[in-house]
């Protein structure tokens, strides 16, 4: 428990003693929250248990206290893998347009902004939306004349109307002023006067419910309070104001707030106050149970207004300033609680369900429009809600406004009216499915009431736009084949980079954040349908006279290399492969060879260095032995008689041989057989025993690397 606080009191926001928290009304002791034997601690405007870092479950605790983990939706699970799957939510693209709107309340046209978005229609998803109807999608849509729970058929056509409209004080008669004829339901619950046929739900003829409403003829639950008398108890609004400002009918009600002031009757009315009638009125700043003191004056307001989603700021949009209660429990921004804002007229009882009907001459309905001053929440008939965010610097009686409206995404549009004429309004939107939300899209800016037909649009965001794309389907044609491999090869070689987000995601088959030959070999497996046996675990690259070969102990699915070289370099790839291609950019060449059928990879001329190499089998990268850098730099003199000096370069010390071959390929001499030190080595070959002619000197190392030099003996 604690003491009700106000701005700056000992027990108020920012002043709560250590070990307690401010719930918007009082300072609560967290130990009380955790030790209580029932869930009463969770009844405050802010869940006591939640504020103390836990949740009520036979006593407040958090997931970690029970050895569990907290899931994305706040539930507990043994491991994160056991958490409910988080839905992927995408916010659709929106368009906004400034126009004039008739709310149907006799006030005439009002400057407004309409927001539209695309509706996804999927027959069979249980939602009758877009162009779906009973005839093209009976799985989702009712037959003509049938309605969902909470709706009743129109008396003259196949429309479905909210059941709550019966007896709500608005005349849904034969003229269909609000789009419905409900006269067959006891004359619209008495709203249409005498005549008509009884049917359906009577609703609205009596207050029903609580004892305070027994004598009231009409039930106004859909508009914020059950009847006029409970509206006085809950909101302090008398019958005269309810009838003149809100259009209610208080026939039969006691209306305790409207009679002449009588000290001692238990009602503080008229000119009564604490000083002339302390029997009925509380001292200034004190409020009855369930009410709190206004932060700017001595008014009292329901404590449920704190954190109810409506900003009770310094402008007193709803007749209250509750900024001293943690910015109205988070409902107001700092700007909305800044001093000096002008007071605006109160236009509605503050309740999310209070939305007046819209005139049938408009294409809009009460489900897809709301006054800027009323606040609005529409329960969605889809899994997701569409929240429309409105911001402007000077659009509400010359002042700024920032707020949101939760709309039904299945409608595809929503209109907010009540702006200052020709004010600039910024619009954003976000779709959410419980705790999972898509990106906020926007903002776009339009002029309220412009009526210029101009729409400002923005792209959608969030969720997974590539949902349903097959891994490996880079061409996005619904198939995985060699065309996809070619696209990936071109991307790796940078000859044609992939730019589509979904194509790049499909190319990264291994989902390791990189697109390379490891992804290609996985796609090859799909194409070959698993007809691969005996994967290689190691491979050796052999460069002999410009011919690069690979010696592996099993299947090789792909080779990817990056080479550095001079301007005199040229390369020719093998033709015996599923795909083989290269791209030279300046002094760098990238190559990819997919599923080579022989050990030959490419033939090159000119010196080069292997900067990067990836060799993969059918599923993973294999160990590669790189060729040593050994080279016959030259022979001098050449032509020679009878001796020449052969200059040899090696990066690392290695065993090596230099053999001499004649033009027919027959070995004619061993020039060198031993160990070469790292660096340059000179070896002399004396060919005095051989006839004149062309000979080839071949330098070879145990790892298969080799180098050739042609010489000519002239005697």
HUGIQUI-V17970 format. One record per helix or strand of 3 or more residues. SS is the DSSP state (@ for helix, = for strand). FROM is the first residue (numbers start at 0). TO is the last residue. Records with the same first field share a line. If there is no record, write none. Layout:
# HUGIQUI-V17970
SS=FROM-TO + FROM-TO
This chain:
# HUGIQUI-V17970
==19-21 + 26-28 + 93-101 + 108-116 + 150-152 + 159-161 + 290-292 + 299-301 + 368-370 + 384-395 + 398-406 + 412-416 + 423-432 + 440-446 + 454-457 + 537-543 + 546-551 + 557-564 + 569-572 + 576-584 + 587-595 + 599-604 + 607-615 + 622-624 + 629-635 + 642-649 + 653-660 + 666-675 + 678-685 + 692-700 + 705-712
@=29-34 + 38-41 + 47-50 + 63-65 + 79-81 + 162-164 + 185-188 + 210-212 + 220-222 + 227-234 + 238-245 + 302-304 + 325-328 + 408-410 + 481-492 + 500-506 + 516-527
